């Protein structure tokens, strides 16, 4: 090959290598850009719509262990309420919550607390679990709390609403029902543990809790009480600034405080209020768990 053709071949080879290198750089650049754009602007799930349905997930939060064993049997404790959901063909999951270290037969654990762990610790743990299991996935939940369990729920929503440290930025909670919860505190001195002091009337802890705290989705609260509750008076059990309350004159049995969590399929003497309407007078009505189910079905009233 003469010098002329040899020089031409060398130049052509150099140009081809340059073009190939340029193509590879361009492809690499586009790939990198796609990755950057994909991570910089992830799709955000829309806030769940509020509606009347049986498809919402439900979490059940039990109350304090008065005897100090840090234990609650979710299977027996929530058996009747789960039967209520099943009888009415509720399609969403219904999960009982464990927070004491010895809680058993529960569906979802949020903590392994002792009897002296404060309500704020449990509320924060519940808020984090709701966020990781539901809110972060664009899903909302309904909540039911008995006794102190209602304050655990209120703490979770209050801490988020007040943007307190350690709580998630937002939650999606459509409905809350509390059963015998001391929203305005109690005068009981039978319990000496930390959560008991937090539940005393005019406690600093209760003063810090937000009244009727709302989630990012909007939250409808219903408080259910009994005038014959031996542990929590009806005035405090219907407090907390809730829009709806239900009061029973008494529930046949030995202890109304526990019966609020277990009584269904009965006709009892009851009165109720749905703001902005005035409260009704005493009349015949459904049992506590029937009312609880109805309150969770309706997104704005029951």
C-alpha positions in Angstrom: 0.0 0.0 0.0 1.4 3.5 -0.9 1.8 6.3 1.6 -1.4 8.0 0.3 -3.7 5.0 0.8 -2.0 4.1 4.1 -2.6 7.6 5.5 -6.3 7.5 4.4 -6.9 4.2 6.1 -5.3 5.5 9.3 -7.4 8.6 9.3 -10.6 6.6 8.6 -9.9 4.3 11.5 -9.3 7.2 13.8 -12.6 8.8 12.8 -14.5 5.5 13.4 -13.1 5.1 16.8 -14.0 8.7 17.7 -17.6 8.2 16.4 -18.0 5.0 18.4 -16.6 6.7 21.5 -19.0 9.6 21.0 -22.0 7.2 20.6 -21.0 5.4 23.8 -20.7 8.6 25.7 -24.1 9.8 24.5 -25.8 6.6 25.5 -24.2 6.7 28.9 -25.2 10.3 29.3 -28.9 9.5 28.5 -28.9 6.5 30.9 -27.4 8.7 33.7 -30.0 11.4 33.0 -32.8 8.9 33.1 -31.6 7.6 36.4 -31.2 11.1 37.9 -34.7 12.2 36.7 -36.2 9.0 38.0 -34.8 9.5 41.5 -35.3 13.2 41.6 -39.0 13.2 40.9 -40.7 10.0 42.1 -44.4 9.7 41.6 -46.4 10.8 44.6 -49.5 8.7 45.6 -52.7 10.7 45.8 -54.3 11.3 49.2 -57.0 8.6 49.6 -60.5 9.8 49.2 -62.9 9.7 52.1 -65.9 7.4 51.4 -68.5 5.1 53.0 -67.1 1.6 52.6 -66.2 -1.7 54.1 -62.8 -1.9 52.4 -60.7 0.1 54.9 -58.1 -1.6 57.0 -58.9 -1.5 60.7 -56.4 -1.5 63.7 -57.6 -2.4 67.2 -55.7 -0.9 70.1 -56.3 -2.3 73.6 -56.0 -0.5 76.9 -53.8 -0.4 80.0 -52.9 -3.5 82.0 -54.1 -2.5 85.5 -52.4 -5.4 87.3 -49.0 -4.7 85.9 -48.2 -7.9 83.9 -47.7 -6.0 80.6 -49.9 -8.5 78.9 -53.2 -8.6 76.9 -54.7 -11.5 74.9 -55.9 -10.0 71.6 -57.7 -13.1 70.6 -60.1 -13.1 73.5 -60.1 -9.4 74.0 -61.2 -8.5 70.5 -63.1 -11.7 69.6 -66.5 -10.0 69.6 -65.5 -7.0 67.6 -63.9 -9.2 65.0 -67.1 -11.2 64.8 -69.0 -8.0 64.2 -66.8 -7.1 61.2 -67.1 -10.7 59.9 -70.9 -10.8 60.2 -71.2 -7.6 58.2 -68.8 -8.8 55.5 -66.1 -6.2 56.1 -63.6 -6.6 53.3 -60.6 -4.7 54.7 -58.1 -6.4 57.1 -58.9 -6.1 60.8 -55.7 -6.4 62.9 -55.2 -6.3 66.6 -52.2 -4.3 67.9 -49.6 -5.6 70.4 -47.6 -3.0 72.4 -46.8 -4.8 75.7 -43.9 -7.2 75.7 -46.2 -10.1 76.8 -49.1 -9.3 74.5 -50.2 -12.5 72.8 -52.4 -13.7 69.9 -52.2 -10.2 68.2 -51.9 -9.5 64.5 -49.5 -6.5 64.5 -46.7 -5.5 66.9 -45.7 -1.9 67.3 -43.6 -2.1 70.5 -42.5 -4.4 73.4 -43.3 -2.0 76.2 -43.5 -2.4 80.0 -46.2 -1.1 82.3 -44.2 2.1 83.0 -43.7 3.1 79.4 -45.6 6.3 78.8 -48.5 6.8 76.4 -46.5 9.1 74.2 -44.0 6.3 73.5 -46.8 4.0 72.4 -48.5 6.8 70.4 -45.2 7.5 68.5 -44.8 3.8 67.8 -48.3 3.5 66.5 -47.8 6.6 64.3 -44.7 5.1 62.8 -46.3 1.7 62.1 -49.3 3.3 60.4 -47.0 5.4 58.2 -44.8 2.4 57.2 -47.6 -0.1 56.7 -50.3 2.2 55.1 -49.6 6.0 54.6 -46.3 5.6 52.8 -48.2 3.3 50.3 -51.0 5.7 49.8 -53.5 3.8 52.0 -55.6 4.9 54.9 -56.8 3.1 58.0 -59.6 3.2 60.6 -58.7 2.9 64.3 -60.5 1.5 67.3 -59.2 2.1 70.8 -60.4 0.8 74.2 -59.7 2.8 77.4 -56.0 4.0 77.3 -55.8 2.6 73.7 -57.9 5.6 72.6 -55.3 8.0 74.1 -52.6 6.0 72.3 -54.4 6.7 69.0 -55.0 10.4 70.0 -51.3 10.8 70.8 -50.3 9.3 67.4 -52.5 11.8 65.5 -51.7 14.7 67.8 -47.9 14.2 67.6 -48.1 14.2 63.8 -50.5 17.2 63.7 -48.2 19.2 66.0 -45.1 18.1 64.0 -43.4 16.7 67.1 -39.9 15.2 66.8 -39.9 11.4 66.0 -43.4 11.3 64.5 -43.9 10.9 60.7 -44.7 13.9 58.6 -48.3 12.8 57.9 -50.8 10.0 58.4 -54.0 8.9 56.6 -56.6 7.9 59.2 -60.2 8.2 58.0 -62.2 7.2 61.2 -61.5 6.7 64.9 -63.8 5.1 67.5 -62.9 5.2 71.2 -64.5 3.0 73.8 -64.4 4.2 77.4 -61.3 6.4 76.8 -60.5 9.1 79.5 -60.1 12.0 77.0 -60.5 14.5 79.8 -58.7 12.4 82.4 -59.7 10.3 85.3 -59.6 10.6 89.1 -58.8 6.9 89.6 -55.9 6.3 92.0 -56.0 2.5 91.7 -53.1 2.5 89.3 -49.6 3.7 90.1 -47.8 3.3 86.8 -46.6 6.2 84.5 -49.5 6.0 82.1 -51.9 6.3 85.0 -50.4 9.6 86.1 -50.6 10.8 82.5 -54.4 10.0 82.5 -55.2 11.9 85.7 -57.4 14.9 85.2 -55.5 18.1 84.5 -52.3 16.2 83.9 -49.6 18.1 81.9 -49.7 15.2 79.4 -53.4 15.6 78.6 -53.0 19.4 78.3 -50.5 18.9 75.6 -52.6 16.5 73.5 -54.4 18.1 70.6 -58.3 18.0 70.7 -59.9 16.3 67.8 -56.5 15.8 66.0 -56.9 15.4 62.2 -54.8 13.4 59.8 -53.8 14.6 56.3 -56.9 12.9 55.0 -59.3 14.3 57.6 -60.4 12.2 60.5 -63.9 11.6 61.9 -64.0 10.8 65.7 -66.7 8.9 67.6 -66.5 8.4 71.4 -68.6 5.7 73.1 -69.2 5.7 76.8 -71.4 4.3 79.6 -72.9 6.2 82.5 -72.4 3.0 84.5 -68.7 2.7 83.7 -66.9 1.9 87.0 -63.5 3.2 85.7 -64.1 6.1 83.3 -67.0 8.6 83.7 -69.2 9.3 80.7 -68.2 13.0 80.8 -64.5 12.3 80.2 -65.2 9.3 77.8 -67.1 11.6 75.5 -64.6 14.4 75.7 -61.6 15.3 73.5 -63.6 17.6 71.2 -65.1 14.7 69.1 -67.9 15.4 66.7 -69.9 12.3 67.6 -70.6 10.5 70.9 -72.7 7.7 72.1 -73.7 7.2 75.8 -75.3 4.1 77.3 -77.4 4.3 80.5 -75.9 0.9 81.5 -74.8 -2.3 79.9 -76.1 -5.5 81.6 -73.2 -7.3 83.2 -70.7 -6.9 86.0 -68.3 -4.2 84.6 -69.3 -1.7 82.0 -65.7 -0.6 81.2 -64.8 -4.0 79.7 -68.3 -4.5 78.4 -67.9 -1.5 76.1 -65.3 -3.6 74.3 -67.3 -6.8 74.1 -71.0 -6.1 73.9 -72.9 -6.6 70.6 -76.2 -7.8 69.3 -78.3 -6.2 72.1 -80.9 -3.5 72.3 -79.9 -1.0 75.1 -80.9 2.4 76.4 -78.8 5.0 74.6 -78.5 8.6 73.6 -76.1 10.2 71.0 -74.9 13.4 69.4 -73.8 14.1 65.8 -72.6 17.7 65.5 -74.0 20.2 64.5 -77.2 18.5 65.7 -78.2 18.5 69.3 -78.0 15.3 71.4 -81.0 13.0 71.4 -82.8 11.9 74.5 -82.7 8.4 76.0 -84.1 5.8 73.5 -83.6 2.2 72.5 -80.5 1.6 70.3 -77.8 -0.8 69.2 -75.0 -2.1 71.5 -71.5 -0.5 71.6 -69.8 -2.8 69.0 -72.7 -2.4 66.6 -72.4 1.4 67.0 -68.6 1.2 66.5 -69.0 -0.7 63.3 -71.5 1.8 62.0 -69.2 4.7 62.9 -66.3 3.2 60.9 -68.5 2.6 57.9 -69.7 6.2 57.6 -66.9 8.7 56.8 -68.7 11.7 58.2 -71.4 10.5 60.6 -72.9 7.2 61.8 
